[in-house]
Amino acid sequence: MTKAISMQDLSRVDGIQDLMEADVILAVDTKNRSDLVVFGRENLAKAVQEGQEPEFKLLIVELDTNSEELGRLRALIIYLRGAPHKEGRRDEG
């Protein structure tokens, strides 16, 4: 299951619930559509390695990476879910 929300949606109870239930959280820049895995990299890597259709909950959070929104999202994830492993940007081709 995949769901897309905005940073503003995270100020609502259902947005926080989506964040808590997601197996993988992907931040997508609203301007250039670049993406960054901010939580659940291990789940994503396992699905790719197994070559199967992933059966996890993917949450896409649309934000502006040139603002403080990415830092706020990471801080919220750490506060609610614990510190994720170091994550990196997926280069666009």
N, C-alpha and C positions, 0 to 999 in steps of 0.2 A: 504494500500500500504506500502511495506517495501523496503527500500533502504539501502545499506551498502556502506560506504565510508571510506577512511583513513584520518588521520589528515592532510596529505599533500593535499588532495582534498579540505580542508577548506581554502586553500590559493587561490583558484580559485573562480570566481564569481558564477558559478553554485553550488559549494560546500556551499558557504554562503547562496545562495537562498534555498538550501535543508534544511539548518539549520533553516532558518527563517520560512519555511513552515511546519516543522515537529510539530506534536502534542505531540509526545513522542520521546526523544532522549536517546538512550541506548549506553553506552560505553562498548566495549568488548575488553578484553585484548587479544592481538594477540598470547601470549605464552600459557596461561593456560585456555583461553576461559571463564574466570569468567566475569560476567557482572554487571553493575551498572546503575541504572536509574539516569540520570543527569538532566532531564527536563521532566515534564509532568506526574509525579507520580499520580496526581489526575485523569487524563484521563485514565491511565492504571488501576487504582483501580476501577474506575466506570465501565469500560468494564468487568472486572473480576466479580464485584458484580452483574452486570446485566446478566451475563452468556451468553452474545451474542458475535458473531463474531465482533471484534472491527472494526469500520469504521474510523480509524484515520491514519494519516501518521506517520509511525515509521521510524526513522533514526537511523541506527546502525553506530557508529563511532568506527573503529578499531584502537586501540592505545596500547602503552606500559605503563601499570600502574606503572611500576618501574622507569619511567622517569617523566619529567615535563609535559608530554602531557595531562594528566588528568587535571592538574591545568590550563593549557592553554585553554583546551576545556571549562572548567567551567567559566573562565574569559571571553571568547568569548561569551558564552551564556548570561552571566550577562550583558555584554556590549550591545549586540544586542537585547536581549529579556527581560531583567530585571532579578532580582534575583529570582531563583526558590525556592520553599520551601525546607527545609532541606531534603536531599535525603540520602538513605542508601544502603548498599550492599545487594544483594540477595545471601544468602549462597548457595553454591553448595552442593549437596547431595552426 
